Amino acid sequence: MGKLEFSNSYTESTELIGYNDDILINVLIRLPGKSLMRFRNVSKHWLSLISSPYFSRCLNQIPIFPSAIFLRMQPSLNKLKYHFLSLDRNPVREPSVRSFTFVDDPAGIKILQSCNGLLLCCSNNRLGEYNRNYYIYNPTTHQYTTLPKPDNRTQSPNTIFGVILAFDPLKSAHYKVIFVRSSETSPHLYQLEIYSSETHQWRFSSEISKVNNFSQGVYCCGGIHWRNNSGPFLRFDVHQERFQEIPMPKIPDDWDQQTKCRYFGECGGRLHLILTSCKHSTRQFDVYEMKNDFSGWFVKYRVDLNALISANPKMTQSNCHASDHWDYHAFTVLAIVVGEGSGQGSSLPFMVLHVPGKVITYSFKDKTSTLLHDFAPDCTDIEGCTTFEYDDAYPYITTLAIV
């Protein structure tokens, strides 16, 4: 009788959750993306609930952090391929390799940017920017949309200098895509052309002066940021469509203003920057974080790679760099992960590093490193060099956002 009473109580509780959408949503939004995709097959009701715009809005109210990265492989005669590396801190023998085939594009698909779970992609056609197709792709739901070409274009082909996706699900279900083009009024200026998923229309916005890296804009906290190697960074507020200059971090006098940008990216609504000097050891360096008011930078983390370099002696070989006047160590910062991520546990925050032949994580908290993936024996790295750069890595974030 006791077992029967327990069974009835259990059944009643299950039915209460299963048929109460508010309770069910409150449970489901806390599950990993893979589980959500599987649970869509439980019933037609669950499928309708999880696929609804309301559920997507509820899910987007909880900050979600990267659980994996797409790592662009070296180009070959075939279509572009990407390693898919999980960040769950458990080494994998073979990462999954993916080609993006959500649309039949004969030139193949190339990722340009990852922004809060959506990927900005384009045709890998090199015949001219004007003829390229651009796509917004959700790798969680496998939905995509093709961006319409702007109407009444008067500019000549090959005038696109940068393309950036601006999407913040905590603020809006819609996104914008910003093209940086040459200006029609001045050879020294550029113009922004903006597409809105809400209106499905293109329009021109403000003119902008030249910066060094329009191709590497980073969206964070409502603005697009471009770094400048020789002056202030530039921020474009996407909502107010205003520009703001942000000073570079204070460079030590003995650096002689010779810096190398090791990383420039966003995670969890925080913008990070890593600079190293060409005349100093790269065993120790600082990770800068943007201030909340966008007025400058402060040192967020201090990094010491001595233990990592001792464990990976190939990092100290400088076959790829003939410079004799500075202490070269081969590594690339692929990602910085901060916040409450799924699967990362108490090791947050950390950064993902590529060293010759391997991908590892480095904990800012206890200065330890963990192997994430070993590319040997098929590693194509030249001894003492790295194959991947930081702009070859694109974070994967679970989202049910509708494109």
N, C-alpha and C positions, 0 to 999 in steps of 0.2 A: 504493500500500500504506500509505503514511504517513497519507493521508486516511482510509482505512478503519480504521486503528488508532485514530486520534483520534475517529472517529465512534463506535466501539465503546466507547471509554473514556468519552465524553460520555454515551452511552446508559446505561452501567452506573451512572454517578454520578447521573443523573437518576432512575433506578429506585431507587437507594439512598435518595435523599431522598423520592421519591414514596411509598414503601412503609414508610418508617420514621416512625411517628407522632411520636416524640419529636423527631427532627430537623425534621420538617415543622412541628410546632407551634412550635418555637423560631424558625423562619423567619417563619411566618405572623403571630405575635403582634406583629411589628415593622412590619407593613404598615399603611398608612392604612386607615381604615374603608371607603372606597369600593372599594379593591382587594379587601378581604375579602368584601364583598358580591358582587363579580363572580366571585371565585374559588369561591364556593359552587356555581357552575354548571359547574365543571371536570369533576366526576364525582360520583356518589352518595357515594363514600367521603369526598371533600372536604366535601361538603354536610353529611354526618353528623358529621364531625370539627369543623368550624367552628361547627355549631349545638349542639354538646354542652355540657352544664354544665361539664365539666372544662376545655374550651377557654376558656370564658368566665371561669373562675376564674384560669387562667393569664394571660389577657389583662389581667385586673383587677389583677394583681400589678405591672404596669408603670404608673407614674403617667402619666396622659394629660391633656393640657391643651387648652383650647378651640382649635378650628380655625375656628370661625365663631360668629356670634351671630344669634339671632332678635330682630328689632327691631320692636316693636309699632307698627303704623301708626295714624294718627289714626282714631278710631271714626267710622263712617258708618252709614247705614241697613242696609248689608249686613253679613254676618258679619265678625268680626274677621279681619284679615289681618296678615301679618308679612313684613317684608323678611328675606331670608336673606343675610347678608353674610359672605363668606369673609374670613378674617384672613391670607391668604397674602401680603399686602402688595402685590398687583398690583391696580391700580384696575380696576373693572368698569364697563361701560357701563350695564348694567341688572341690579340684584340680582334674584334669583328671589323672587317673591312667593308666599307659601303661606297657604292656609287649612287648618286642621286638620280633616280629614274622616274620621279613623280610626273615628269612630262617628257615626251619623246623629242628631245632637242638633239639634232645630229651632232652639234658641236660639244655636247656634254654640259654639265651643270657645275658651276663654280660658286662656292660660298664667299660672299663678300663681308658679311657681318652677322653676329649673333646678338640679339637684343631681347632680353627677358623672355626667352623661350621661342621667339620667332627668328627665322633665318632669312636674311636678304641674300638672294642668289641671282645669278645672271647666266646667260649663255656664254660658253667659253669661246665664243667666236672672236677672233682677233682681227677681223677685217675692218673693224670700225665700230666705235661706241654707238653710233646712230642706229646701226642695224642690230644691236643686241636686244634680246628680250630680258626683262627683269621680272623676278618672281619673289613673292613672299610665301614662305613655306613653313608649316608647323610640323616638325618631325615627330611630335607626340601623336597627333591625330592623322598625319599624312595628308592633310588638306593643303591646297596651295591656290594662289591666284596670280594671274599674269597682269602686271601693271600696264595700263593703257599707255600708248605713246602720246606725248603732248600734241595738242592740235595747233595748227597754224604756226608751225615752227619756221622761224625766219633765219635761224643761225645755221651755219654750215656744219657738216658732220665733224666728228672727232673733237668736240669742244667740252666733253665731260671730264672734269678733273677729280671729282669725288662723288660718291653716292653713300648716303647714310640713312639708316632706319631709326626712327624715333618712336618707341613704344613703351609705355608705362602702364601696365594693367591696374596698378593701384589708383591711377587717376582717370583712365578712360579705356574703354574697350576698343577704341579706334587708334590707328597709327598714322604716321606721316613718313614720307620718303623725300629726302632733300637731295637734289642734284646741284652740284657746284659747276657752273658754266662760265665761259668767258663772257665779259660784259659787251653789250653792243655800243655803249657810250664811251668807253675808255679802255685802251689796251693794258692799263695798269690796275684795272678792277675786275672783279668777278661778280657773278649774279647768282642768287639762289632761286631755284625753281622747285616748288613744293607740291607734292601730291598728298591729298587727304583721303583716307579710306572712308571717311564719313560722307564726304561730298562726291567722291569718285572723280575729282577734277584736279587739274594742274593750274598753277598760277605762279607768276614771278613775285619775288619778295625783294628784300633789301640787297644793295650792292655791298661788296666786301673787299677789303684790301688783301693782298697776297700774303699767305703764310706758307710754311715749308711743306706741310704734309696734309693737303686736303684729302688725300686718299686714305688717311688713317684717323678719321674723326671718331670720337667715342661719345656715345650718348649716356648721360647720367643726370638724374634729378632734374628732368625737364629741359636740359640743355645739351647742345652738341659742343664738344671741346676738341680743338685742334692744337697740337703742340707746335712750338716754334723753336728751332735749334738755336736761334740767335736773339730771341727777344721774348716778350710776354706771350703766354698762351691766349687763345681766343675762344670765348664762349658765346654761343648763339642760343638765346632763350627761345625755344620753339613756339611757346604760347604767345608771348608778347612780341616776338620777332625783333629782339633787340640784341646788340652786340656788347660784350664786356671783355676788357682785357684783364688777364690774371697773371700776376708776376711769377716768374720762375722761382723755384726754391733758391735760397741764398747759397751760392757756390763758394766753398772755401777758397781763400786767396791763393793757396799753393796748388790749386787745380789748374790754374792758368787758363780757365774758361774752356778747357778741352774736355767735353763730356760725351758720353755714349748713353743713349736711351736704351735701357735694358728691358723696360716694360712700361706700358701705358694702357690701362684698362680699368674696367668697372666690375664691381661685384656687390650685390646687396645694397645698391644705392650709394656706394662709396667709390670715389675715383682715386686710383693709385698710380704712382709714378716711381720708377727706379732709375737713377742716374749713377753712372760710375765714371771715374776719371781715367783718362788715357795715360796718366803718369803715376798712378798709384795702384797698389794691390787691390784686386777685386775679391779678396778673401772676406773682407768686411765691407758692408755698405748699408745704407738706410733705405727704408721703404717710406715714401711720402704719401700722405693722404690729404685730399682737398678739404679745406675748411668748409663748414656748413654754409657760410655766407659767400663762398666763392672768392674770398679776398686774398687767398694765398694757400700755402701748404704748411704742414707740420710733420715732424717725424713720427710715424705710427709704430714702426717696428725697426729693430736693429738686427742685422743678419751677420752671422759668423759661420763661414763655410769651411773652417779649418778641419773639422772632423770629417766632413763630407769629402774634401779634397784628399785627405789621407786615405780614405777608403776607396777612392776612385782616382788612382794616379794618372790615368789618361787625361784627366782634366788639366794637368799642368804642362802638357806638351804643346808647344806653340808652332807646330808645322805649318799651320794655315796663316800665321801672322809673323811677318819677318821683323817686326819692331823689337828692338833690343832694350829700349829704355823704360819699359813698363812691364809689370808682372801680369801676364795673361793667364786666365783660367777659362777653359771652355765650358760654358753653360748658357742655357737660354731659359728665361722665366716664361712659362707657357700660361700660367694662370695664378691668380691670388684668390683664395676662397675664404670668406669670412661669414660669420653668422651661423644660424641654426640650420645646417644642411642635413639632409637625410643620409644616413650611412656613414657620416664622417666621425660621429661620436665625440669624445672629449678632446680629440686632437686638434680641433679648430682653435684658432685660424691657422692656415698653412698656405704654402705656395707650391705649385707644381713646376718642377725643373726638368729640363732635358739636358743630360750630360752625355758624352760620347757613348752611344749604344744603349742608353737606358732612359726611362722616365721615372722620376722619383718624386716624393713629397718631402717638404721640409717644414717642420713645425716651428712656428714663431714662438710658441710657448716654452718648449723644452729644448729647442735647437737640435732635435733629432731628425733623421731622415729615414724614409721607408721606401723600399722598391715598389713601384707601381707596375712597371713592365720592362722586361729585358728583350731588346730586339735581336740579340744574338741567337743563333749563329748566322742569321740572314742580314745582319747589320751592314749597311752600306756606308757608315760613317768613315771618313778619313781619320786616321789616328790623331787625336788631339783636337778634333773639330766637331761641330754639331751640325746636324742635318736640318733641324727645324728652327724657325725663328718665331718670335712671340706672335706675329701676325699670321702664323700658320695654324693657330689654335683657336677654336670657336666653342665656347661653353654650351653645354646642353642643359636646358632647364625645362622641367615638365610644365606644360601649360595646355589648357583646352581652349585657348583663345581662338576665336573664329576669324579667319583671314578673308 
